[in-house]
Amino acid sequence: MGLVYSKADGAPPEKKSSAGETAPPPMPNFSFASSAAAVAKEIKESERPDYLSLPQPVRYEDIQREGIISLKPDTFEGMRFEINKPLNQHFFLSHSLFMGNMEMQTGGRQIIKTPVGTYEFGATVVNEAQTFLMLGRVGTDGRLNGRVKYDITNWLGLKVHCQLANAANQSQLMVDTDIKGGDWNAQVKMGAPGFVGVNYFQSITPKLSAGGEFFWLPSTPKSGVGLAVRHQGDKHVATCQVASTGIMNMQYTQKVTDKVTLAADFLWHLASRDVTATVGYDVNLRQCRLRGKADTNGVVTTLLEERFSPGINFVLSAEMDHWNANYKFGFGIVAGE
């Protein structure tokens, strides 16, 4: 009789190869693993710094520009009234009236304040391409300030700043030459009555840059060397500076949200062993901007700018120095942009 196979008898017998052995199972598919490895390699290569196309860093003197907004608010004592009026797109006028106190140091903790009032008139000229800027300020206290900025080419710029005053040793002249490269920049500074300086700042990676400076005062004579490192992330900036004059400064700025920025500063004078730590904040709301700081010397500072209407800002300023019992309060109005 013939052999009959049914489903109840179980699975059919395995097929035999020509050699009489069982056929090997199919090979596993490694296409997913290979594609994942290729993507990981591509990501790793994209994160590798391209040292031939690094970004241009900030200037050496501007490495702490993000933290200065929070840590050094422009506070004042008394009353301040400012009017800024544009005559056209290239010419602007400004009027500033200040009535407050001027501090006179006595050599100790006591501070003597004398009332003072000044008026200042200013004019600003800028071209359409914003490669040329000329600014001047003259006040009733006998001070004349002028500044000229001219970008000769994309890689070479010139700045001149001068100040004339009636008091002795307060008139000065400073000339800066800015040189920009693809991933570096440098400055040469010369001033009167006697100052020579040069600095250089270089991008090392897309987020890390470092450089140094050298200055010489022929009249003293005195010279110094400084080194600095800056790391800039998506929402933070960290800097560290060391100078041969015996100063070390570290600063960190964190952008918490689009409207809140926090900053911290650490200053150490090696010779006198004087250490100062400062924390600051900058809160920019829809109708006002609040800035302030507090340090380990007992100084608390706050500056509030409230926008009443387009072109009209009300300013409140306060500074309390608990250690020296020195308190400053001021208010002002700024009209115009």
C-alpha beads as a LAMMPS data file, in Angstrom:
LAMMPS data file: protein, C-alpha beads

337 atoms
336 bonds

1 atom types
1 bond types

-500.0 500.0 xlo xhi
-500.0 500.0 ylo yhi
-500.0 500.0 zlo zhi

Masses

1 110.0

Atoms # bond

1 1 1 0.000 0.000 0.000
2 1 1 1.140 3.539 -0.597
3 1 1 2.223 6.073 2.101
4 1 1 -0.393 8.695 2.852
5 1 1 0.496 11.959 4.701
6 1 1 -2.087 13.966 6.629
7 1 1 -2.008 17.195 8.675
8 1 1 -2.596 15.249 11.839
9 1 1 0.661 13.480 11.427
10 1 1 2.653 16.717 11.976
11 1 1 4.919 18.799 9.800
12 1 1 6.247 17.382 6.551
13 1 1 9.729 16.016 6.575
14 1 1 12.610 18.395 5.889
15 1 1 14.000 18.475 2.429
16 1 1 17.349 16.905 1.936
17 1 1 20.118 18.357 -0.065
18 1 1 21.852 16.455 -2.775
19 1 1 24.457 15.360 -0.251
20 1 1 21.711 14.074 2.020
21 1 1 22.129 16.859 4.677
22 1 1 19.644 19.437 5.994
23 1 1 19.641 22.807 4.127
24 1 1 21.144 25.693 6.191
25 1 1 18.788 28.426 7.488
26 1 1 18.621 31.713 5.572
27 1 1 21.248 34.367 6.423
28 1 1 20.071 37.221 8.728
29 1 1 19.433 40.665 7.210
30 1 1 22.006 43.210 8.484
31 1 1 20.716 46.142 6.361
32 1 1 19.331 48.027 9.417
33 1 1 22.549 47.662 11.405
34 1 1 24.671 48.815 8.475
35 1 1 22.468 51.879 7.858
36 1 1 22.582 52.827 11.561
37 1 1 26.375 52.558 11.555
38 1 1 26.558 54.771 8.472
39 1 1 24.342 57.423 10.106
40 1 1 26.430 57.366 13.305
41 1 1 29.619 57.794 11.269
42 1 1 28.095 60.713 9.367
43 1 1 27.056 62.446 12.614
44 1 1 30.510 61.953 14.084
45 1 1 32.166 63.421 11.004
46 1 1 29.766 66.385 10.993
47 1 1 30.650 67.190 14.628
48 1 1 34.346 67.158 13.838
49 1 1 35.641 70.770 13.665
50 1 1 36.531 72.060 10.227
51 1 1 39.705 73.949 11.063
52 1 1 39.852 75.497 7.599
53 1 1 36.509 77.318 7.994
54 1 1 36.326 78.478 11.628
55 1 1 34.118 81.486 12.492
56 1 1 35.562 84.900 13.215
57 1 1 35.726 85.531 16.973
58 1 1 34.803 88.703 18.797
59 1 1 37.437 91.337 19.451
60 1 1 39.672 90.883 22.467
61 1 1 38.170 93.884 24.231
62 1 1 34.611 92.564 23.649
63 1 1 34.960 89.032 25.014
64 1 1 32.737 89.922 28.012
65 1 1 30.152 91.985 26.151
66 1 1 27.236 89.641 27.017
67 1 1 27.923 89.823 30.764
68 1 1 28.520 93.580 30.904
69 1 1 24.820 94.248 30.178
70 1 1 23.822 92.454 33.391
71 1 1 26.847 93.101 35.593
72 1 1 27.397 96.805 34.829
73 1 1 24.067 98.655 34.564
74 1 1 24.352 102.389 33.853
75 1 1 23.190 103.675 37.239
76 1 1 23.216 107.321 38.334
77 1 1 22.210 109.547 41.250
78 1 1 19.852 112.491 40.805
79 1 1 17.760 113.498 37.803
80 1 1 18.514 112.834 34.142
81 1 1 16.577 113.999 31.109
82 1 1 17.543 113.055 27.544
83 1 1 16.122 113.891 24.133
84 1 1 17.277 112.101 20.978
85 1 1 16.009 113.590 17.726
86 1 1 16.808 112.265 14.243
87 1 1 16.815 114.988 11.578
88 1 1 17.166 112.408 8.781
89 1 1 18.519 108.902 8.304
90 1 1 22.131 110.056 8.582
91 1 1 22.113 112.928 11.101
92 1 1 20.992 112.785 14.747
93 1 1 20.960 115.309 17.599
94 1 1 20.837 114.694 21.348
95 1 1 20.288 116.843 24.434
96 1 1 21.100 115.633 27.940
97 1 1 20.441 117.393 31.253
98 1 1 21.774 115.986 34.523
99 1 1 21.308 117.264 38.082
100 1 1 22.788 115.178 40.865
101 1 1 25.798 114.660 43.120
102 1 1 29.478 114.187 42.447
103 1 1 31.455 111.987 44.842
104 1 1 34.793 113.055 46.325
105 1 1 36.938 110.417 47.985
106 1 1 38.541 111.315 51.331
107 1 1 40.918 108.368 51.554
108 1 1 38.770 106.453 54.026
109 1 1 35.290 105.067 54.173
110 1 1 33.729 108.529 54.315
111 1 1 32.490 109.936 51.005
112 1 1 31.727 113.619 50.431
113 1 1 29.082 114.523 47.843
114 1 1 28.788 117.895 46.150
115 1 1 25.807 118.908 43.998
116 1 1 26.474 119.365 40.289
117 1 1 24.408 120.126 37.203
118 1 1 25.503 119.734 33.586
119 1 1 24.028 120.044 30.119
120 1 1 25.439 118.138 27.153
121 1 1 24.783 118.586 23.449
122 1 1 25.629 115.881 20.948
123 1 1 25.537 115.169 17.233
124 1 1 25.955 111.932 15.297
125 1 1 26.601 111.379 11.585
126 1 1 26.436 107.934 9.956
127 1 1 26.428 106.914 6.296
128 1 1 23.932 104.576 4.678
129 1 1 26.273 101.578 4.629
130 1 1 27.177 102.228 8.305
131 1 1 30.876 102.051 7.493
132 1 1 31.471 105.625 8.694
133 1 1 30.396 107.039 12.070
134 1 1 31.224 110.406 13.577
135 1 1 30.005 111.346 17.054
136 1 1 30.608 114.417 19.203
137 1 1 29.554 115.556 22.690
138 1 1 30.187 118.910 24.396
139 1 1 29.100 119.807 27.930
140 1 1 28.916 122.809 30.218
141 1 1 31.585 121.269 32.467
142 1 1 34.188 121.987 29.792
143 1 1 34.501 118.475 28.397
144 1 1 34.554 117.744 24.678
145 1 1 34.344 114.124 23.489
146 1 1 34.666 112.999 19.897
147 1 1 34.729 109.642 18.158
148 1 1 35.285 108.643 14.540
149 1 1 34.879 105.103 13.204
150 1 1 35.675 104.222 9.593
151 1 1 35.770 100.764 8.007
152 1 1 38.298 101.156 5.197
153 1 1 37.757 97.621 3.852
154 1 1 36.097 94.454 5.081
155 1 1 39.264 93.490 6.940
156 1 1 40.648 96.873 8.030
157 1 1 39.019 99.499 10.256
158 1 1 40.099 102.679 12.035
159 1 1 38.770 104.283 15.224
160 1 1 39.781 107.590 16.807
161 1 1 38.586 108.747 20.225
162 1 1 39.577 112.033 21.818
163 1 1 38.673 113.910 24.987
164 1 1 39.485 117.513 25.858
165 1 1 39.007 118.840 29.389
166 1 1 39.993 121.846 31.461
167 1 1 41.399 119.713 34.278
168 1 1 44.991 118.560 34.111
169 1 1 45.815 115.036 32.904
170 1 1 42.254 114.426 31.658
171 1 1 42.761 115.219 27.972
172 1 1 43.620 112.149 25.925
173 1 1 43.710 110.730 22.424
174 1 1 43.355 107.082 21.408
175 1 1 43.745 105.578 17.911
176 1 1 42.736 101.948 17.246
177 1 1 43.442 99.922 14.123
178 1 1 41.258 96.822 13.689
179 1 1 42.494 93.986 11.472
180 1 1 40.139 91.096 10.698
181 1 1 40.999 87.700 9.308
182 1 1 38.903 84.707 8.412
183 1 1 39.098 83.151 11.888
184 1 1 41.028 85.789 13.864
185 1 1 41.229 89.507 14.567
186 1 1 43.828 91.877 15.977
187 1 1 44.102 95.443 17.235
188 1 1 46.899 97.985 17.458
189 1 1 46.314 100.822 19.932
190 1 1 48.260 104.055 20.337
191 1 1 47.321 106.816 22.745
192 1 1 48.501 110.089 24.174
193 1 1 50.016 111.136 26.545
194 1 1 51.635 107.697 26.292
195 1 1 50.155 104.271 25.571
196 1 1 50.969 101.448 23.144
197 1 1 49.031 98.209 22.997
198 1 1 48.388 95.240 20.734
199 1 1 46.032 92.252 21.062
200 1 1 45.188 89.131 19.069
201 1 1 42.243 86.713 19.286
202 1 1 42.028 83.372 17.424
203 1 1 39.273 80.788 16.970
204 1 1 40.485 77.322 17.978
205 1 1 37.215 75.449 17.454
206 1 1 33.759 76.667 16.389
207 1 1 32.966 77.416 20.065
208 1 1 36.378 78.028 21.659
209 1 1 38.682 81.003 21.062
210 1 1 41.795 82.297 22.815
211 1 1 44.252 85.170 22.563
212 1 1 46.401 87.681 24.381
213 1 1 47.379 91.325 24.696
214 1 1 50.437 93.430 25.428
215 1 1 50.540 97.070 26.580
216 1 1 53.321 99.524 27.372
217 1 1 53.213 102.888 29.135
218 1 1 56.435 104.721 28.186
219 1 1 55.958 107.551 30.687
220 1 1 55.779 105.262 33.749
221 1 1 57.496 103.000 32.441
222 1 1 55.131 100.076 32.891
223 1 1 54.139 97.105 30.762
224 1 1 51.912 94.070 31.021
225 1 1 50.750 90.916 29.296
226 1 1 47.293 89.370 29.378
227 1 1 45.812 86.062 28.247
228 1 1 42.136 85.209 27.686
229 1 1 39.948 82.230 26.757
230 1 1 36.311 82.378 25.636
231 1 1 33.830 79.533 25.138
232 1 1 30.502 80.343 23.513
233 1 1 27.683 77.816 23.386
234 1 1 24.123 78.041 22.182
235 1 1 22.902 79.705 25.399
236 1 1 26.022 80.464 27.437
237 1 1 29.321 82.341 27.297
238 1 1 32.254 81.600 29.622
239 1 1 35.450 83.682 29.758
240 1 1 38.669 83.686 31.758
241 1 1 41.344 86.411 31.790
242 1 1 44.729 86.522 33.488
243 1 1 47.083 89.546 33.465
244 1 1 50.669 89.980 34.614
245 1 1 49.495 92.986 36.643
246 1 1 48.094 90.495 39.171
247 1 1 44.452 90.270 38.123
248 1 1 42.407 87.188 37.313
249 1 1 38.821 87.491 36.114
250 1 1 36.284 84.765 35.306
251 1 1 32.798 85.402 33.981
252 1 1 29.862 83.221 33.021
253 1 1 26.637 84.303 31.272
254 1 1 23.628 82.019 30.809
255 1 1 20.582 82.806 28.690
256 1 1 17.810 81.102 30.658
257 1 1 14.993 82.103 28.295
258 1 1 14.530 84.621 25.506
259 1 1 13.711 87.246 28.158
260 1 1 15.916 86.285 31.131
261 1 1 19.723 86.299 31.285
262 1 1 21.857 85.556 34.352
263 1 1 25.559 86.340 34.817
264 1 1 28.273 85.714 37.395
265 1 1 31.686 87.364 37.759
266 1 1 34.741 86.526 39.871
267 1 1 37.576 89.072 40.242
268 1 1 40.778 88.320 42.123
269 1 1 43.621 90.785 42.777
270 1 1 46.602 88.566 43.465
271 1 1 48.809 91.233 45.080
272 1 1 46.255 92.614 47.546
273 1 1 44.359 89.291 47.836
274 1 1 41.127 91.185 47.289
275 1 1 38.359 88.980 45.923
276 1 1 34.982 90.156 44.622
277 1 1 32.168 87.921 43.383
278 1 1 29.180 89.409 41.569
279 1 1 25.898 88.026 40.273
280 1 1 23.684 89.933 37.845
281 1 1 20.448 89.563 35.933
282 1 1 18.752 91.045 32.885
283 1 1 14.975 90.659 32.462
284 1 1 13.478 92.062 29.274
285 1 1 9.669 92.185 29.358
286 1 1 7.161 93.607 26.933
287 1 1 6.950 97.100 28.485
288 1 1 10.015 97.261 30.744
289 1 1 13.572 96.063 31.216
290 1 1 15.017 95.261 34.641
291 1 1 18.740 94.892 35.270
292 1 1 20.687 94.581 38.495
293 1 1 23.556 93.021 40.394
294 1 1 24.792 92.196 43.900
295 1 1 28.385 91.584 45.002
296 1 1 30.275 90.396 48.046
297 1 1 31.205 93.984 48.989
298 1 1 27.597 94.615 49.999
299 1 1 26.672 96.664 46.911
300 1 1 23.204 96.052 45.432
301 1 1 22.288 97.803 42.170
302 1 1 19.026 97.946 40.204
303 1 1 18.077 99.764 36.995
304 1 1 14.493 99.805 35.685
305 1 1 13.530 101.109 32.240
306 1 1 9.760 101.427 31.710
307 1 1 8.316 102.189 28.275
308 1 1 5.359 104.551 28.602
309 1 1 4.764 104.914 24.873
310 1 1 6.828 104.541 21.688
311 1 1 9.812 106.856 22.112
312 1 1 9.198 107.677 25.819
313 1 1 11.057 105.702 28.520
314 1 1 11.034 106.259 32.283
315 1 1 14.203 105.230 34.159
316 1 1 14.627 104.400 37.852
317 1 1 18.112 103.823 39.288
318 1 1 19.145 102.639 42.757
319 1 1 22.438 101.576 44.322
320 1 1 22.979 100.661 47.979
321 1 1 26.473 100.232 49.410
322 1 1 25.820 98.850 52.878
323 1 1 29.491 98.573 53.849
324 1 1 30.257 102.277 53.225
325 1 1 26.717 103.523 54.036
326 1 1 26.483 105.083 50.567
327 1 1 23.064 105.133 48.885
328 1 1 22.212 106.475 45.426
329 1 1 18.792 106.993 43.889
330 1 1 17.922 108.550 40.573
331 1 1 15.153 108.901 38.023
332 1 1 15.028 110.114 34.459
333 1 1 13.135 110.329 31.187
334 1 1 14.514 109.405 27.786
335 1 1 12.609 110.746 24.775
336 1 1 13.398 109.485 21.300
337 1 1 15.115 106.363 20.018

Bonds

1 1 1 2
2 1 2 3
3 1 3 4
4 1 4 5
5 1 5 6
6 1 6 7
7 1 7 8
8 1 8 9
9 1 9 10
10 1 10 11
11 1 11 12
12 1 12 13
13 1 13 14
14 1 14 15
15 1 15 16
16 1 16 17
17 1 17 18
18 1 18 19
19 1 19 20
20 1 20 21
21 1 21 22
22 1 22 23
23 1 23 24
24 1 24 25
25 1 25 26
26 1 26 27
27 1 27 28
28 1 28 29
29 1 29 30
30 1 30 31
31 1 31 32
32 1 32 33
33 1 33 34
34 1 34 35
35 1 35 36
36 1 36 37
37 1 37 38
38 1 38 39
39 1 39 40
40 1 40 41
41 1 41 42
42 1 42 43
43 1 43 44
44 1 44 45
45 1 45 46
46 1 46 47
47 1 47 48
48 1 48 49
49 1 49 50
50 1 50 51
51 1 51 52
52 1 52 53
53 1 53 54
54 1 54 55
55 1 55 56
56 1 56 57
57 1 57 58
58 1 58 59
59 1 59 60
60 1 60 61
61 1 61 62
62 1 62 63
63 1 63 64
64 1 64 65
65 1 65 66
66 1 66 67
67 1 67 68
68 1 68 69
69 1 69 70
70 1 70 71
71 1 71 72
72 1 72 73
73 1 73 74
74 1 74 75
75 1 75 76
76 1 76 77
77 1 77 78
78 1 78 79
79 1 79 80
80 1 80 81
81 1 81 82
82 1 82 83
83 1 83 84
84 1 84 85
85 1 85 86
86 1 86 87
87 1 87 88
88 1 88 89
89 1 89 90
90 1 90 91
91 1 91 92
92 1 92 93
93 1 93 94
94 1 94 95
95 1 95 96
96 1 96 97
97 1 97 98
98 1 98 99
99 1 99 100
100 1 100 101
101 1 101 102
102 1 102 103
103 1 103 104
104 1 104 105
105 1 105 106
106 1 106 107
107 1 107 108
108 1 108 109
109 1 109 110
110 1 110 111
111 1 111 112
112 1 112 113
113 1 113 114
114 1 114 115
115 1 115 116
116 1 116 117
117 1 117 118
118 1 118 119
119 1 119 120
120 1 120 121
121 1 121 122
122 1 122 123
123 1 123 124
124 1 124 125
125 1 125 126
126 1 126 127
127 1 127 128
128 1 128 129
129 1 129 130
130 1 130 131
131 1 131 132
132 1 132 133
133 1 133 134
134 1 134 135
135 1 135 136
136 1 136 137
137 1 137 138
138 1 138 139
139 1 139 140
140 1 140 141
141 1 141 142
142 1 142 143
143 1 143 144
144 1 144 145
145 1 145 146
146 1 146 147
147 1 147 148
148 1 148 149
149 1 149 150
150 1 150 151
151 1 151 152
152 1 152 153
153 1 153 154
154 1 154 155
155 1 155 156
156 1 156 157
157 1 157 158
158 1 158 159
159 1 159 160
160 1 160 161
161 1 161 162
162 1 162 163
163 1 163 164
164 1 164 165
165 1 165 166
166 1 166 167
167 1 167 168
168 1 168 169
169 1 169 170
170 1 170 171
171 1 171 172
172 1 172 173
173 1 173 174
174 1 174 175
175 1 175 176
176 1 176 177
177 1 177 178
178 1 178 179
179 1 179 180
180 1 180 181
181 1 181 182
182 1 182 183
183 1 183 184
184 1 184 185
185 1 185 186
186 1 186 187
187 1 187 188
188 1 188 189
189 1 189 190
190 1 190 191
191 1 191 192
192 1 192 193
193 1 193 194
194 1 194 195
195 1 195 196
196 1 196 197
197 1 197 198
198 1 198 199
199 1 199 200
200 1 200 201
201 1 201 202
202 1 202 203
203 1 203 204
204 1 204 205
205 1 205 206
206 1 206 207
207 1 207 208
208 1 208 209
209 1 209 210
210 1 210 211
211 1 211 212
212 1 212 213
213 1 213 214
214 1 214 215
215 1 215 216
216 1 216 217
217 1 217 218
218 1 218 219
219 1 219 220
220 1 220 221
221 1 221 222
222 1 222 223
223 1 223 224
224 1 224 225
225 1 225 226
226 1 226 227
227 1 227 228
228 1 228 229
229 1 229 230
230 1 230 231
231 1 231 232
232 1 232 233
233 1 233 234
234 1 234 235
235 1 235 236
236 1 236 237
237 1 237 238
238 1 238 239
239 1 239 240
240 1 240 241
241 1 241 242
242 1 242 243
243 1 243 244
244 1 244 245
245 1 245 246
246 1 246 247
247 1 247 248
248 1 248 249
249 1 249 250
250 1 250 251
251 1 251 252
252 1 252 253
253 1 253 254
254 1 254 255
255 1 255 256
256 1 256 257
257 1 257 258
258 1 258 259
259 1 259 260
260 1 260 261
261 1 261 262
262 1 262 263
263 1 263 264
264 1 264 265
265 1 265 266
266 1 266 267
267 1 267 268
268 1 268 269
269 1 269 270
270 1 270 271
271 1 271 272
272 1 272 273
273 1 273 274
274 1 274 275
275 1 275 276
276 1 276 277
277 1 277 278
278 1 278 279
279 1 279 280
280 1 280 281
281 1 281 282
282 1 282 283
283 1 283 284
284 1 284 285
285 1 285 286
286 1 286 287
287 1 287 288
288 1 288 289
289 1 289 290
290 1 290 291
291 1 291 292
292 1 292 293
293 1 293 294
294 1 294 295
295 1 295 296
296 1 296 297
297 1 297 298
298 1 298 299
299 1 299 300
300 1 300 301
301 1 301 302
302 1 302 303
303 1 303 304
304 1 304 305
305 1 305 306
306 1 306 307
307 1 307 308
308 1 308 309
309 1 309 310
310 1 310 311
311 1 311 312
312 1 312 313
313 1 313 314
314 1 314 315
315 1 315 316
316 1 316 317
317 1 317 318
318 1 318 319
319 1 319 320
320 1 320 321
321 1 321 322
322 1 322 323
323 1 323 324
324 1 324 325
325 1 325 326
326 1 326 327
327 1 327 328
328 1 328 329
329 1 329 330
330 1 330 331
331 1 331 332
332 1 332 333
333 1 333 334
334 1 334 335
335 1 335 336
336 1 336 337
